[in-house]
Structure formats: structure tokens, C-alpha cells
């Protein structure tokens, strides 16, 4: 039997029942900067928490009506995108602050959700930590500047940080940073970013997932970074894989 967590009254006067399934869905959405209904469906119908696409859409509409989610059709995407409001963050005790999708980054951010779901399939025992969670944990503030847990220092200052798109912690404690390369970067910039992971003792390896037309450039940058890593006696810490979003129908 579904347990009702609370009843929420929306401006229209209708009472909505917030269930345990809803709070589980909210907690997952709160880990990301925004998600599509298709991504929610992929996550929760496979796990059995929600039985069908129709139920997913119904719960997303209900959570939006309750003011716990916001939604919008972002430029360049046909599908609606959902993100957690401040009320939703507070309800789930999610780390970080509520925010709307970054207009410059949302294509990348949504692709990272797809990548995370792929990693969950191929590495089901890995503990995945999202960029949003890493930022909430590792970002320095005026009161403290803790050693980074999953981010890496940039060397520009003690407070400079680079935040991976994802981190996967394997059962043996090995820490993998995951970066998704969706747009072309100059190779020297890629190499500099890769060397941050080479020099980070708390990161075991960094996996770069490159869209097909970017693969060669990323591979050449990784070869240069790995050469430097070997010279430092740290072995090859940078790996590269192709990421073909078209095979998933996500673009």
C-alpha cells in the first residue's frame, strides 16, 4: 500500500497527495540541473518504482502543480524539462541551492543524465556522484576551504576548483571522474584539464566520453596527458570512450 507523506494544497484549492514514490522521484530530480520526462521514465520504470510512462507524466504534472517542480520547454528541445524548486529541495533535504537550467549548458547537462544512466547499466555497483552534489560538498566559502573530495584544484588559487560532470566510486574505492565532451575545445585546453586529474591524488582515473566528431581531438589530448602522467610515475590516468547519443535517441 502506498504511504501518503502529506497533502499539499495548491492555489487552485485542490489537494494533492504526496506519496513516498513522489519523494523518491523528487530526490532523484534534485541531483540534476534538469531532466526530461523520458529520462525519469527510463530511471523509474526499469526500477519498478513507477509502472509506466503515463504514470510518470501524471506524477510530474502533479509535482509541478504542488510547486515542488518547475517545467519549461527550453530552446532547441521538443521535450519539456523539469527541475526542482526551493520547496522541493527543502522537502527532500537535497544539497545545494535551487536553480533554473543554465541556458548555455542545459544541452550538456541533460546529456550527462543520459551518460549517468548508461554508466549505471555497465557499472551497476559504482556509487555515482553528480556535479551538483560535488559542488554542494566541495565548493569553498568564506568560512572554510576544505580539501576537495571529488573536485580537483586548478592551481590558480587555493580556492580554485574544477568539478567533474560525474564521479563513480567503485566497490574497491577506486575513484573515476567522468567528463562528457559535447562541444569542441582547443586541444591545449583539454590537456590542461586532463592534467588536473593526473595531478590529483584522490582521483584514480578520468574517463572522457567524447561525441563521435570530437573523438580524435580528445584522444590526441589524452595521449599527451598520459605521456606526462607516465613521466611523473603515475601511469596512464586518462581514458577515452566514444559517446554516441543518437543510439539512445536523446538528441
N, C-alpha and C positions, 0 to 999 in steps of 0.2 A: 504494500500500500504506500502510495506517495505521501511523504510527510510535508505538510504546509509549513513553511518557515514563518511567513507573516502575510497579512493582507495589506496591499498598498492602494491608496486612493489617488486617482489621477484627476486632473482638473475637470474632466467631463463628468466626474461623480461616480464612475464605475469602479467597483472594487476588483482588483486583480489578485489572484493567489500566487504568491512567490513560493516555489517549491524547492526542494533540495536539488532537483535537476537544474533548476534555473540558476541557483547559486554556483553550481559546478560549472555551468556554461559561462557565467559571468567571470569566474576566476580564470578560466582559460582565455577569454577575450581580453581580459585585463593584462595579460602577459605581453600583448602585442600593441602596436600603434594603430592597428585597424585590421579587420578581417572581412572576408566576403561570406555570404550565406553558404556558398559552395564549400568553402574551407571548413566552416562549422559542421556542415553535413558530413564531410569526409572524416572529421575528427570524432564525431559523436555517434554516427550510425554504425561505424565499424566497431566502436567500443560497446555498442548496445545500450548506451545511456538514453539515446533518442531513437525511436524506431524507424523514422522515415524523413525524407526531405520536407514533406508537408508539415510535420510536427516541428521541425527545426524552424521553418519560416514562421509558423504560428507563435513559437516561443520568442523568436527575435522581435516580432511585431509587438508582443505583449511587453517585453522588457523595455522596448523603446517607449511604449505608451506609459510605462511606470516611471520613466525618466532615468532609468539605470543604464540605458544605452542611447547613443545618438546614431543617426544614419544619414548618409548622403550619397549622391551619385557623383563621383569625382571625375574630373575631366579625363577623357581618354579611356574610360571604362564603362561598359554597359551595366555591369552589376552594381548593386548597392554595396556600400562599405559601412561596417558597424564598428563603433568604438565605445569605450566605457566612459561614462560621465563621472563627475566628482562623487555623486551619490553612490554610483556603482562601485567606485574604488573604496569608499568608506565602508560600504556594506560587506565587501569581501576582504577588507584589510589588505588590499593589494599594495605592494611597494611602489613608491614614486608618486607622481602627480598626474592628474587627469589632463589630457591634451587632445587636440584635434589632429588628424593626419597632416603631416608636413607636405605641402603642395609640391615641393621639389623632390621628395623622397618616397612618396606613397607607392609608386610602381615597384621600387626596390623593396620597400618594407613588406608589401603583400607577397612578393616573390620569396622573401625569406621565410614566410609562414609555410609556403609550399615546400621549400627546401627542408625545413624542420620536420614536416610530416613525412618526407622521403627518408630522412635520417632515422626517424622513429621506426620505419619499416626495416631498414637494412642494419640498424644498430639498436634493437629494441631494449637492450639493457643499459644504454647510456642515459645518464641524467642530463637533460638539456636545460640550459640556462639562456634566457633571451637577452637581447641587448637592453631592453627596458629594465629587466631585473638586475643586470650587471651595472647599469648606470645608477640605479637606486642604491646599490650596495657600495660601489666604488668611487662615486664622484666626490672629490674633496669639497669641503665647505669652509666657512670662516672659523669654525671651531675645531675641526680635526682634518688631518690629511693622512689617513690610514694607508698602509701598503696595499697595492691593488690585489684583489683576489683573482679576478679573471681578466681585467683590463690590463693594458701594458703602458708603461710610462713612455712619453715621447722624447724625453731628454731636453725639451725646451725649457722646462721648469720642473720643480718637484711636484707641481700640481697638474702638469700636462698628462693627459690620458688619451689612449686610443681604445675604443670599445669594439670588440668583435661583434659581428652580426649574430652569432650564436657561439655557445661553448658546449661541448659534450664531455662529460666526465665518465670515463669507463669504469667498470667494476674494480679494476686493478689500480684505480687512482690516476691513470693517465689522463691528462687534460688536453683536449683538442679544441683549438679555436677554429671556427668556420667563417669564411668570408665569401660572400657572393658577389662576383664581378659581373654586373649587368651593363655597365657603360664603360667605354674605353678610357683608360688612364695612361698618361705617358709612362713609359717603362721605368725611368729613374724614380718616379713617384711610387710605383708598385714595389720596386726593390727596397726603397726606404721603409715602406710599410712592412714588408716581409721581414726586414732585419730587426724591426722592433720585437717580433715574435722570436727570432733567432736569439736575441739578447735577453729575453725574458725567461728566467729560470723556472718560474711557476707554470709556464706553458710548455707542454711536452712537444706538440706538433701544431702546425697550422695548415688546414685544408682550404685551398682556394677552389671554389666552384665557379667555372667560367662559362658564360654563354658561348655557343659554338664559334661565332665570328670573332670572339676575343681570345679563344683558347691559345693560339700560337703566341700572342704577345705575353699572356700570363705565364705560359710555360717557359719562355725565354727569361722572364724576370725571375721565376723560381729557380732556374738553373744558376743564375748569377748569385742569388741569395744563398742557395745551398753551397755553392763554392766557398763563399765567405764563411758559412757555418762550419764546413769541414775544416777549413784552415784554423778556425778557433777551437777545434776539437770537440764540436758539439754534434757532429754527424749531420745528416740531411733532415732538417726540421720542417721543410715546406713541401707539401704535396699538392697536386693539381688534378681536378676531375672536370669533365665537361658537364654542364647543366643544360639540358635541352627541355625548356619549359613547354615547347609545342607538343611533346609527347604526353604531357599531362593535361593539355588543353587549358592552360592557365593564363595565356597571353591574349 
